[in-house]
Amino acid sequence: MLNSANGRQELDRVNMFIRALSDEVAQTQAQNTGSEFSKTLTIEMEEALYELRLRKLLISALVDSDVDKNTSH
């Protein structure tokens, strides 16, 4: 299970991946070569973004619940 410090680090990493992948999606769409490869790549990157955002949501919930357990007495 993630403790608060590890959870925050993992959350930071996921946020970094989301930002980087979002930039890549934007660049790929801006180039818009119209090729089948480009379309497939964009779809796969958007699916990966969706999965990263779900991971972020789950980690946030775990970290927040861990903080709540430690602070309520």
C-alpha positions as CSV (number, residue, x, y, z in Angstrom):
1,M,0.0,0.0,0.0
2,L,1.2,3.5,-0.7
3,N,2.1,5.7,2.2
4,S,1.6,9.4,1.9
5,A,5.2,10.2,0.8
6,N,5.4,7.4,-1.7
7,G,1.9,8.3,-2.9
8,R,2.8,11.9,-3.5
9,Q,5.9,10.8,-5.4
10,E,3.9,8.4,-7.6
11,L,1.3,11.2,-8.2
12,D,4.1,13.5,-9.3
13,R,5.4,10.9,-11.7
14,V,1.9,10.3,-13.2
15,N,1.4,14.1,-13.6
16,M,4.7,14.3,-15.4
17,F,3.7,11.5,-17.8
18,I,0.4,13.1,-18.4
19,R,1.9,16.5,-19.2
20,A,4.5,14.9,-21.5
21,L,2.0,12.7,-23.3
22,S,-0.4,15.6,-23.7
23,D,2.3,17.6,-25.4
24,E,3.0,14.7,-27.7
25,V,-0.6,14.3,-28.6
26,A,-0.8,18.1,-29.4
27,Q,2.3,18.0,-31.6
28,T,1.1,14.9,-33.4
29,Q,-2.3,16.5,-34.1
30,A,-0.6,19.7,-35.2
31,Q,1.5,17.9,-37.7
32,N,-1.6,16.1,-39.0
33,T,0.0,14.1,-41.8
34,G,-3.2,12.3,-42.4
35,S,-1.4,9.0,-42.5
36,E,-3.0,5.9,-41.0
37,F,0.1,5.5,-38.7
38,S,-0.4,9.0,-37.4
39,K,-4.1,8.4,-36.6
40,T,-3.3,5.1,-34.9
41,L,-0.6,6.7,-32.9
42,T,-2.8,9.5,-31.7
43,I,-5.6,7.1,-30.7
44,E,-3.1,5.0,-28.7
45,M,-1.7,8.1,-27.0
46,E,-5.2,9.3,-26.1
47,E,-6.0,5.8,-24.6
48,A,-2.7,6.0,-22.6
49,L,-3.7,9.4,-21.3
50,Y,-7.1,8.1,-20.2
51,E,-5.4,5.3,-18.3
52,L,-2.9,7.7,-16.7
53,R,-5.7,9.9,-15.6
54,L,-7.5,6.9,-14.0
55,R,-4.3,6.0,-12.3
56,K,-4.0,9.6,-11.0
57,L,-7.5,9.5,-9.7
58,L,-6.9,6.2,-7.8
59,I,-3.6,7.3,-6.4
60,S,-5.2,10.6,-5.2
61,A,-8.0,8.7,-3.5
62,L,-5.5,6.4,-1.8
63,V,-3.2,9.2,-0.6
64,D,-6.1,11.3,0.6
65,S,-7.7,8.4,2.5
66,D,-4.3,7.7,4.1
67,V,-4.0,11.3,5.2
68,D,-7.5,11.2,6.6
69,K,-6.7,8.0,8.6
70,N,-3.5,9.6,10.1
71,T,-5.1,12.9,11.0
72,S,-8.4,11.9,12.5
73,H,-8.2,10.6,16.1
